[in-house]
Amino acid sequence: MSRKILMVTMSMDIGGAETHIMELSRELTRRGWQVVLASNGGVFVPEAEAFGIRHVKIPLHDRDPRNMLRSYRLLKQLIREEKPDLVHAHARIPAFITGLVRRSLEFPFVTTAHWVFEVTPVNRRLTDWGEYTIAVSEDIRQYLMDEYSLPSEQISVTINGIDTGTFSPETTPGGIMEEFGMDPDAPVLSYVSRMDESRAMAARQLIAIAPALAERIEGIQLLIAGGGDVFDELYEQAQAVNRNLGRQCIIMPGARTDIHRIVAAADVFVGVSRAALEAMSGGKPVIVAGNEGYIGPFTPDKLAVGQQTNFCCRGCELPQEELLLQNILHLFSLSEEERKAVGAYGRQVVMEHYSVKKMTDDYCAVYETAVQKRIHVLMSGYYGFYNSGDEAILSSTYANVRSLGGNISAEALIYKPERCAGLYEFAMVDRFRVLQVLRALKRCDILLFGGGSLLQDKTSAKSLWYYLAIIFAAEWMKKKVVLYSNGIGPVQSPLNRKMVRRAVNRADLITLRDAQSAHELERMGVTEKDLHVTADTVFTYRIDPENTATQEELFAAEGIPSGVPFAGVSVRSWQAASPDFPQRAAALCDYIYTKYHFNIVFVIMQNPEDKTVSRRIMDAMESPAYLLEKRYSTGELMRITEAAEFMLCMRLHTLIFAADMGVPSLGMIYDPKVRDYLELLSMPSLGDVEDLDVDRAKAKIDAFMQEYDLYVDTICRTRDRLQAAAEQNVELLREIFDECGK
């Protein structure tokens, strides 16, 4: 199906981004897209129009408030008239103005990040990255995440696609040698870049070393193409060199559109980014050098750094005149066949990795997603408090959402999002910033009220009212509300029970992790029919083997012996526990170590809270024990749990982690939910922490060990059943998404 796309950029003068836009627009046109360009104009406009791409002049090129206001009006009028299927902006000011227009006109909006820029408070306010952002290199993608906190799910990475037919070893200089008065038999070094202060470092250095090159390479000619704000200054410097040498050594023709001929004239090329790739495609030996850094002559050992920075050299050492001189002399010292071999490798790299077809395929994939109806999901739960169980719920819930496919974006309400920077792919909103929360609720289509025992007042009535306020606000805004794999209760206050009943009865979908939660809602008078008992969403979690360290590696980093059987212990502080609970728990750990010869390893589920009570138990033990000090990801905790002989659990989600890994557990009960889950898993309880009977608990441990194989078999069968039940959460959620997508 033919689609119309509006490309919005500053200008269409010579530059890497502008060439990128031209190549993309031409290829889209070949594929049947209708492309309209909006910019302040430039030398590429006649070429675009000759190819059937319409151009509309809008002064999108600077921050002059008058131009910005005029651009806003003209762009808004253009979008109303053209009704594009989507708008694609390519620079900061055009993207910012497009974003302003989008506030009153709905349209899919994507941007491309071609470069990294200084981030200032003003720049942040003048930046809009759209719904989807395409970065032209991995380091720009990381920059967007680090400096603008863009979620990784919003960012795709493409390449600077090169027209390998135009930039080919078969291309000839045409008439430019005669046009510039150059000697066709003398060696040529070509350079192409915008002659702006932020781009022209290598051009300055080439002009500075031109006399040394002329002295060492007979008749050498430097063809330095490009225009910009320092062109006149550099041109004067070049003319001074030519006068001193008594001949035309440096030729500066200004901005050109026939870059393929500038490349074809070269024996050696100097440049960065797109210009370097174009020269590589032309089969030329290339020295990669620019304002961001210096890679030097492009050879196979430079491929990784070239790809990482999109041949812009970011993070590399800066160009130095002496090194640049030596590298140029080296390439000119090679035989013609040797230079052809260097150039042939560069063309091979472009053919394999940097074709226009691949670049356009990348863009079309983003476009197809962008034009679908987008569903915004807001995830709410006990997130950001360094509680491994709840972080596992969040990770699993997000994975469930992504598994549904389609055009979906997600945000989560997080405590202190800055502490979680880099941990998640989705956007984060501070859960205690009321205006931010309300805006997030307004943006969303679905409130996904996450797992865990959130609707309860045993630990805190304040937290219950917080969560109820989130649900009531979403319901008032007419959003879909899904209680996803929740544990309910206990809710003790009559008023609280009434408010929970009111909130839950209005929900669009309720899935519960256990039957006891369903009974609790029934006792409250919940009559909602769309209520399903499934399983904790963490049972859908799958370890990523490539990005998760092994248990042996994790233990080695903590100085814990590997290859020795161990029992994992997960405890938490609890005000109702008996005062001597640490001593009683220590006696049990000593018993396990002495009788069964298992090392004792304390697993921290909420860091640092669980460390305090864990250390108190360790201090009371007579046997050695180990404590996992660091904060671990869900996958790493799963790895550790999987390696244990069994888990001694006070934390609910340690029980769930163990069950998901097929590891049997013994529980110590501080809350009814732990007792309920032990019954669900058919695992034994050692008793309540309020009055833990050590002798009785030892007998339970002995009975457990005598029937150990039976418990392993039981937990594996139960795991399979609960994993299948947890998958029902996803299928039920799919129905809600389908309703939103209609």
Secondary structure, 3 states (H helix, E strand, C coil): CCCEEEEECCCCCCCHHHHHHHHHHHHHHHCCCEEEEEECCCCCHHHHHHCCCEEEECCCCCCCHHHHHHHHHHHHHHHHHHCCCEEEECCHHHHHHHHHHHCCCCCCEEEEECCCCCCCHHHHHCCCCCCEEEECCHHHHHHHHHHHCCCHHHEEECCCCECCCCCCCCCCCCCHHHHCCCCCCCCEEEEECCCCCCCCHHHHHHHHHHHHHHHHCCCCEEEEECCCCCHHHHHHHHHHHHHHHCCCCEEEEECCCCHHHHHHCCCEEEECHHHHHHHHHCCCCEEEEECCEEEEECCHHHHHHHHHCCCCCCCCCCCCHHHHHHHHHHHHHCCHHHHHHHHHHHHHHHHHHCEHHHHHHHHHHHHHHHHCCCEEEEEECCCCCCEHHHHHHHHHHHHHHHHCCCCEEEEEEECCHHHHCCCCCCEEEECCCHHHHHHHHHHCCEEEECCEEEECCCCCHHHHHHHHHHHHHHHHCCCEEEEEEEEECCCCCHHHHHHHHHHHHCCCEEEECCHHHHHHHHHHCCCCCCEEECCCHHHHCCCCCCCCCCHHHHHHHHCCCCCCCEEEEECCCCCCCCCCHHHHHHHHHHHHHHHHCCEEEECCCECCHHHHHHHHHHHHCCCCCEECCCCCCHHHHHHHHHHCCEEEECCHHHHHHHHHCCCCEEEEECCHHHHHHHHHHCCCEEEEHHHCCHHHHHHHHHHHHHCHHHHHHHHHHHHHHHHHHHHHHHHHHHHHHHHHHC
